[in-house]
Every structure is written in C-alpha cells, then in structure tokens.
C-alpha cells in the first residue's frame, strides 16, 4: 500500500526500508529496528527526485 501511495515499485520500497534498519546495540542487545523518520525523509527525497 505504501509503494502504491508513493508511486514506487515494491522492490525500491524494500531497498529503502532495508537501508534504514539500525542494528542491535553492541551487536547483542535489542532487536534491529527501522528509523521511521529517516525512512519517511528518504521516501520524500525519492518522490521529489522522481517528480523533478
């Protein structure tokens, strides 16, 4: 749904999401997470580069 709303292919969206994954603290503690703010900024930049 996000790919359709943003006008991106699913593979491009998947690559952007994977680029925003932040790993565990000291490679042991916690789980990998996605920084949603950074992902939204990357999506906005991607969308503006497609438009202009």
PyMOL Python script that loads the backbone (N, CA, C, O; Angstrom):
from pymol import cmd

cmd.read_pdbstr("""\
ATOM      1  N   UNK A   1       0.830  -1.189   0.000  1.00  0.00           N
ATOM      2  CA  UNK A   1       0.000   0.000   0.000  1.00  0.00           C
ATOM      3  C   UNK A   1       0.876   1.256   0.000  1.00  0.00           C
ATOM      4  O   UNK A   1       0.548   2.245  -0.655  1.00  0.00           O
ATOM      5  N   UNK A   2       1.981   1.212   0.730  1.00  0.00           N
ATOM      6  CA  UNK A   2       2.874   2.375   0.770  1.00  0.00           C
ATOM      7  C   UNK A   2       3.497   2.600  -0.601  1.00  0.00           C
ATOM      8  O   UNK A   2       3.586   3.736  -1.066  1.00  0.00           O
ATOM      9  N   UNK A   3       3.925   1.526  -1.244  1.00  0.00           N
ATOM     10  CA  UNK A   3       4.535   1.654  -2.572  1.00  0.00           C
ATOM     11  C   UNK A   3       3.551   2.266  -3.561  1.00  0.00           C
ATOM     12  O   UNK A   3       3.924   3.131  -4.353  1.00  0.00           O
ATOM     13  N   UNK A   4       2.302   1.823  -3.520  1.00  0.00           N
ATOM     14  CA  UNK A   4       1.287   2.381  -4.420  1.00  0.00           C
ATOM     15  C   UNK A   4       1.024   3.848  -4.109  1.00  0.00           C
ATOM     16  O   UNK A   4       0.900   4.662  -5.025  1.00  0.00           O
ATOM     17  N   UNK A   5       0.939   4.193  -2.829  1.00  0.00           N
ATOM     18  CA  UNK A   5       0.664   5.574  -2.437  1.00  0.00           C
ATOM     19  C   UNK A   5       1.808   6.507  -2.821  1.00  0.00           C
ATOM     20  O   UNK A   5       1.585   7.668  -3.165  1.00  0.00           O
ATOM     21  N   UNK A   6       3.034   5.990  -2.760  1.00  0.00           N
ATOM     22  CA  UNK A   6       4.200   6.813  -3.085  1.00  0.00           C
ATOM     23  C   UNK A   6       4.596   6.744  -4.549  1.00  0.00           C
ATOM     24  O   UNK A   6       5.455   7.503  -5.001  1.00  0.00           O
ATOM     25  N   UNK A   7       3.972   5.836  -5.294  1.00  0.00           N
ATOM     26  CA  UNK A   7       4.305   5.697  -6.705  1.00  0.00           C
ATOM     27  C   UNK A   7       5.651   5.027  -6.930  1.00  0.00           C
ATOM     28  O   UNK A   7       6.345   5.340  -7.898  1.00  0.00           O
ATOM     29  N   UNK A   8       6.028   4.107  -6.044  1.00  0.00           N
ATOM     30  CA  UNK A   8       7.290   3.385  -6.149  1.00  0.00           C
ATOM     31  C   UNK A   8       7.024   1.910  -6.393  1.00  0.00           C
ATOM     32  O   UNK A   8       5.941   1.401  -6.105  1.00  0.00           O
ATOM     33  N   UNK A   9       8.024   1.241  -6.925  1.00  0.00           N
ATOM     34  CA  UNK A   9       7.903  -0.211  -7.044  1.00  0.00           C
ATOM     35  C   UNK A   9       8.138  -0.840  -5.674  1.00  0.00           C
ATOM     36  O   UNK A   9       8.772  -0.243  -4.804  1.00  0.00           O
ATOM     37  N   UNK A  10       7.624  -2.035  -5.499  1.00  0.00           N
ATOM     38  CA  UNK A  10       7.786  -2.732  -4.217  1.00  0.00           C
ATOM     39  C   UNK A  10       9.257  -3.011  -3.930  1.00  0.00           C
ATOM     40  O   UNK A  10       9.680  -2.942  -2.776  1.00  0.00           O
ATOM     41  N   UNK A  11      10.037  -3.323  -4.951  1.00  0.00           N
ATOM     42  CA  UNK A  11      11.463  -3.603  -4.735  1.00  0.00           C
ATOM     43  C   UNK A  11      12.233  -2.351  -4.312  1.00  0.00           C
ATOM     44  O   UNK A  11      13.146  -2.428  -3.489  1.00  0.00           O
ATOM     45  N   UNK A  12      11.866  -1.206  -4.873  1.00  0.00           N
ATOM     46  CA  UNK A  12      12.513   0.063  -4.493  1.00  0.00           C
ATOM     47  C   UNK A  12      12.173   0.411  -3.043  1.00  0.00           C
ATOM     48  O   UNK A  12      13.040   0.857  -2.290  1.00  0.00           O
ATOM     49  N   UNK A  13      10.918   0.208  -2.652  1.00  0.00           N
ATOM     50  CA  UNK A  13      10.500   0.464  -1.278  1.00  0.00           C
ATOM     51  C   UNK A  13      11.219  -0.479  -0.315  1.00  0.00           C
ATOM     52  O   UNK A  13      11.676  -0.051   0.745  1.00  0.00           O
ATOM     53  N   UNK A  14      11.321  -1.742  -0.674  1.00  0.00           N
ATOM     54  CA  UNK A  14      12.021  -2.709   0.168  1.00  0.00           C
ATOM     55  C   UNK A  14      13.474  -2.310   0.359  1.00  0.00           C
ATOM     56  O   UNK A  14      14.001  -2.416   1.466  1.00  0.00           O
ATOM     57  N   UNK A  15      14.122  -1.857  -0.690  1.00  0.00           N
ATOM     58  CA  UNK A  15      15.515  -1.417  -0.592  1.00  0.00           C
ATOM     59  C   UNK A  15      15.641  -0.204   0.327  1.00  0.00           C
ATOM     60  O   UNK A  15      16.587  -0.118   1.110  1.00  0.00           O
ATOM     61  N   UNK A  16      14.702   0.729   0.239  1.00  0.00           N
ATOM     62  CA  UNK A  16      14.742   1.902   1.117  1.00  0.00           C
ATOM     63  C   UNK A  16      14.536   1.506   2.579  1.00  0.00           C
ATOM     64  O   UNK A  16      15.213   2.023   3.467  1.00  0.00           O
ATOM     65  N   UNK A  17      13.601   0.588   2.826  1.00  0.00           N
ATOM     66  CA  UNK A  17      13.363   0.134   4.198  1.00  0.00           C
ATOM     67  C   UNK A  17      14.610  -0.552   4.737  1.00  0.00           C
ATOM     68  O   UNK A  17      15.027  -0.283   5.864  1.00  0.00           O
ATOM     69  N   UNK A  18      15.206  -1.432   3.949  1.00  0.00           N
ATOM     70  CA  UNK A  18      16.403  -2.138   4.399  1.00  0.00           C
ATOM     71  C   UNK A  18      17.579  -1.193   4.640  1.00  0.00           C
ATOM     72  O   UNK A  18      18.433  -1.471   5.481  1.00  0.00           O
ATOM     73  N   UNK A  19      17.629  -0.093   3.917  1.00  0.00           N
ATOM     74  CA  UNK A  19      18.716   0.868   4.123  1.00  0.00           C
ATOM     75  C   UNK A  19      18.551   1.650   5.422  1.00  0.00           C
ATOM     76  O   UNK A  19      19.507   2.261   5.902  1.00  0.00           O
ATOM     77  N   UNK A  20      17.351   1.638   5.992  1.00  0.00           N
ATOM     78  CA  UNK A  20      17.088   2.383   7.219  1.00  0.00           C
ATOM     79  C   UNK A  20      17.078   1.515   8.471  1.00  0.00           C
ATOM     80  O   UNK A  20      16.769   2.005   9.557  1.00  0.00           O
ATOM     81  N   UNK A  21      17.410   0.242   8.337  1.00  0.00           N
ATOM     82  CA  UNK A  21      17.439  -0.650   9.503  1.00  0.00           C
ATOM     83  C   UNK A  21      18.658  -0.319  10.349  1.00  0.00           C
ATOM     84  O   UNK A  21      19.781  -0.243   9.849  1.00  0.00           O
ATOM     85  N   UNK A  22      18.418  -0.126  11.623  1.00  0.00           N
ATOM     86  CA  UNK A  22      19.501   0.122  12.575  1.00  0.00           C
ATOM     87  C   UNK A  22      19.708  -1.148  13.378  1.00  0.00           C
ATOM     88  O   UNK A  22      18.752  -1.735  13.886  1.00  0.00           O
ATOM     89  N   UNK A  23      20.948  -1.563  13.490  1.00  0.00           N
ATOM     90  CA  UNK A  23      21.267  -2.825  14.147  1.00  0.00           C
ATOM     91  C   UNK A  23      21.146  -2.781  15.657  1.00  0.00           C
ATOM     92  O   UNK A  23      20.709  -1.794  16.248  1.00  0.00           O
ATOM     93  N   UNK A  24      21.544  -3.873  16.247  1.00  0.00           N
ATOM     94  CA  UNK A  24      21.498  -4.016  17.701  1.00  0.00           C
ATOM     95  C   UNK A  24      22.592  -3.195  18.350  1.00  0.00           C
ATOM     96  O   UNK A  24      23.591  -2.862  17.712  1.00  0.00           O
ATOM     97  N   UNK A  25      22.405  -2.870  19.618  1.00  0.00           N
ATOM     98  CA  UNK A  25      23.409  -2.137  20.385  1.00  0.00           C
ATOM     99  C   UNK A  25      24.515  -3.126  20.758  1.00  0.00           C
ATOM    100  O   UNK A  25      24.243  -4.161  21.366  1.00  0.00           O
ATOM    101  N   UNK A  26      25.719  -2.821  20.408  1.00  0.00           N
ATOM    102  CA  UNK A  26      26.888  -3.676  20.648  1.00  0.00           C
ATOM    103  C   UNK A  26      26.705  -5.067  20.039  1.00  0.00           C
ATOM    104  O   UNK A  26      27.268  -6.038  20.544  1.00  0.00           O
ATOM    105  N   UNK A  27      25.939  -5.172  18.979  1.00  0.00           N
ATOM    106  CA  UNK A  27      25.688  -6.408  18.243  1.00  0.00           C
ATOM    107  C   UNK A  27      25.046  -7.505  19.096  1.00  0.00           C
ATOM    108  O   UNK A  27      24.995  -8.658  18.666  1.00  0.00           O
ATOM    109  N   UNK A  28      24.551  -7.170  20.308  1.00  0.00           N
ATOM    110  CA  UNK A  28      23.988  -8.177  21.200  1.00  0.00           C
ATOM    111  C   UNK A  28      22.614  -7.766  21.720  1.00  0.00           C
ATOM    112  O   UNK A  28      21.686  -8.574  21.721  1.00  0.00           O
ATOM    113  N   UNK A  29      22.478  -6.528  22.159  1.00  0.00           N
ATOM    114  CA  UNK A  29      21.288  -6.087  22.882  1.00  0.00           C
ATOM    115  C   UNK A  29      20.223  -5.540  21.943  1.00  0.00           C
ATOM    116  O   UNK A  29      20.526  -4.787  21.016  1.00  0.00           O
ATOM    117  N   UNK A  30      18.977  -5.922  22.188  1.00  0.00           N
ATOM    118  CA  UNK A  30      17.861  -5.385  21.428  1.00  0.00           C
ATOM    119  C   UNK A  30      17.672  -6.073  20.096  1.00  0.00           C
ATOM    120  O   UNK A  30      18.354  -7.044  19.769  1.00  0.00           O
ATOM    121  N   UNK A  31      16.744  -5.556  19.346  1.00  0.00           N
ATOM    122  CA  UNK A  31      16.417  -6.077  18.019  1.00  0.00           C
ATOM    123  C   UNK A  31      16.661  -4.985  16.983  1.00  0.00           C
ATOM    124  O   UNK A  31      16.572  -3.799  17.299  1.00  0.00           O
ATOM    125  N   UNK A  32      16.968  -5.377  15.751  1.00  0.00           N
ATOM    126  CA  UNK A  32      17.093  -4.376  14.693  1.00  0.00           C
ATOM    127  C   UNK A  32      15.770  -3.631  14.520  1.00  0.00           C
ATOM    128  O   UNK A  32      14.700  -4.239  14.572  1.00  0.00           O
ATOM    129  N   UNK A  33      15.844  -2.330  14.318  1.00  0.00           N
ATOM    130  CA  UNK A  33      14.651  -1.503  14.166  1.00  0.00           C
ATOM    131  C   UNK A  33      14.808  -0.608  12.937  1.00  0.00           C
ATOM    132  O   UNK A  33      15.911  -0.406  12.431  1.00  0.00           O
ATOM    133  N   UNK A  34      13.685  -0.082  12.477  1.00  0.00           N
ATOM    134  CA  UNK A  34      13.685   0.864  11.366  1.00  0.00           C
ATOM    135  C   UNK A  34      13.406   2.246  11.931  1.00  0.00           C
ATOM    136  O   UNK A  34      12.435   2.436  12.664  1.00  0.00           O
ATOM    137  N   UNK A  35      14.247   3.207  11.595  1.00  0.00           N
ATOM    138  CA  UNK A  35      14.040   4.587  11.977  1.00  0.00           C
ATOM    139  C   UNK A  35      12.994   5.160  11.014  1.00  0.00           C
ATOM    140  O   UNK A  35      13.303   5.478   9.866  1.00  0.00           O
ATOM    141  N   UNK A  36      11.764   5.285  11.494  1.00  0.00           N
ATOM    142  CA  UNK A  36      10.644   5.673  10.636  1.00  0.00           C
ATOM    143  C   UNK A  36      10.806   7.102  10.122  1.00  0.00           C
ATOM    144  O   UNK A  36      10.443   7.388   8.981  1.00  0.00           O
ATOM    145  N   UNK A  37      11.340   7.992  10.937  1.00  0.00           N
ATOM    146  CA  UNK A  37      11.566   9.367  10.481  1.00  0.00           C
ATOM    147  C   UNK A  37      12.541   9.384   9.312  1.00  0.00           C
ATOM    148  O   UNK A  37      12.283  10.029   8.296  1.00  0.00           O
ATOM    149  N   UNK A  38      13.656   8.682   9.451  1.00  0.00           N
ATOM    150  CA  UNK A  38      14.634   8.632   8.366  1.00  0.00           C
ATOM    151  C   UNK A  38      14.051   7.966   7.122  1.00  0.00           C
ATOM    152  O   UNK A  38      14.348   8.376   6.000  1.00  0.00           O
ATOM    153  N   UNK A  39      13.228   6.946   7.314  1.00  0.00           N
ATOM    154  CA  UNK A  39      12.582   6.279   6.182  1.00  0.00           C
ATOM    155  C   UNK A  39      11.640   7.238   5.465  1.00  0.00           C
ATOM    156  O   UNK A  39      11.647   7.303   4.236  1.00  0.00           O
ATOM    157  N   UNK A  40      10.833   7.981   6.212  1.00  0.00           N
ATOM    158  CA  UNK A  40       9.923   8.951   5.590  1.00  0.00           C
ATOM    159  C   UNK A  40      10.685  10.043   4.855  1.00  0.00           C
ATOM    160  O   UNK A  40      10.265  10.470   3.780  1.00  0.00           O
ATOM    161  N   UNK A  41      11.794  10.499   5.415  1.00  0.00           N
ATOM    162  CA  UNK A  41      12.611  11.507   4.727  1.00  0.00           C
ATOM    163  C   UNK A  41      13.204  10.938   3.439  1.00  0.00           C
ATOM    164  O   UNK A  41      13.256  11.628   2.421  1.00  0.00           O
ATOM    165  N   UNK A  42      13.650   9.683   3.483  1.00  0.00           N
ATOM    166  CA  UNK A  42      14.188   9.045   2.282  1.00  0.00           C
ATOM    167  C   UNK A  42      13.097   8.857   1.232  1.00  0.00           C
ATOM    168  O   UNK A  42      13.342   9.040   0.039  1.00  0.00           O
ATOM    169  N   UNK A  43      11.895   8.493   1.673  1.00  0.00           N
ATOM    170  CA  UNK A  43      10.773   8.360   0.744  1.00  0.00           C
ATOM    171  C   UNK A  43      10.414   9.700   0.117  1.00  0.00           C
ATOM    172  O   UNK A  43      10.136   9.775  -1.080  1.00  0.00           O
ATOM    173  N   UNK A  44      10.420  10.759   0.924  1.00  0.00           N
ATOM    174  CA  UNK A  44      10.142  12.100   0.386  1.00  0.00           C
ATOM    175  C   UNK A  44      11.198  12.516  -0.616  1.00  0.00           C
ATOM    176  O   UNK A  44      10.874  13.086  -1.657  1.00  0.00           O
ATOM    177  N   UNK A  45      12.454  12.240  -0.317  1.00  0.00           N
ATOM    178  CA  UNK A  45      13.537  12.588  -1.244  1.00  0.00           C
ATOM    179  C   UNK A  45      13.421  11.786  -2.526  1.00  0.00           C
ATOM    180  O   UNK A  45      13.647  12.318  -3.613  1.00  0.00           O
ATOM    181  N   UNK A  46      13.075  10.522  -2.413  1.00  0.00           N
ATOM    182  CA  UNK A  46      12.905   9.675  -3.588  1.00  0.00           C
ATOM    183  C   UNK A  46      11.755  10.167  -4.451  1.00  0.00           C
ATOM    184  O   UNK A  46      11.855  10.202  -5.677  1.00  0.00           O
ATOM    185  N   UNK A  47      10.669  10.546  -3.802  1.00  0.00           N
ATOM    186  CA  UNK A  47       9.490  11.011  -4.531  1.00  0.00           C
ATOM    187  C   UNK A  47       9.773  12.342  -5.216  1.00  0.00           C
ATOM    188  O   UNK A  47       9.330  12.555  -6.344  1.00  0.00           O
ATOM    189  N   UNK A  48      10.499  13.238  -4.561  1.00  0.00           N
ATOM    190  CA  UNK A  48      10.782  14.541  -5.162  1.00  0.00           C
ATOM    191  C   UNK A  48      11.785  14.405  -6.315  1.00  0.00           C
ATOM    192  O   UNK A  48      11.742  15.192  -7.261  1.00  0.00           O
ATOM    193  N   UNK A  49      12.684  13.418  -6.246  1.00  0.00           N
ATOM    194  CA  UNK A  49      13.613  13.221  -7.341  1.00  0.00           C
ATOM    195  C   UNK A  49      12.910  12.629  -8.568  1.00  0.00           C
ATOM    196  O   UNK A  49      13.329  12.861  -9.702  1.00  0.00           O
ATOM    197  N   UNK A  50      11.844  11.866  -8.332  1.00  0.00           N
ATOM    198  CA  UNK A  50      11.069  11.327  -9.440  1.00  0.00           C
ATOM    199  C   UNK A  50      10.220  12.402 -10.089  1.00  0.00           C
ATOM    200  O   UNK A  50       9.994  12.370 -11.299  1.00  0.00           O
ATOM    201  N   UNK A  51       9.741  13.364  -9.288  1.00  0.00           N
ATOM    202  CA  UNK A  51       8.866  14.412  -9.806  1.00  0.00           C
ATOM    203  C   UNK A  51       9.652  15.484 -10.554  1.00  0.00           C
ATOM    204  O   UNK A  51       9.141  16.072 -11.508  1.00  0.00           O
ATOM    205  N   UNK A  52      10.872  15.740 -10.139  1.00  0.00           N
ATOM    206  CA  UNK A  52      11.607  16.852 -10.720  1.00  0.00           C
ATOM    207  C   UNK A  52      12.785  16.512 -11.446  1.00  0.00           C
ATOM    208  O   UNK A  52      13.464  17.395 -11.969  1.00  0.00           O
TER     209      UNK A  52
END
""", "prot")
cmd.dss("prot")
cmd.show_as("cartoon", "prot")
cmd.util.cbc("prot")
cmd.orient("prot")
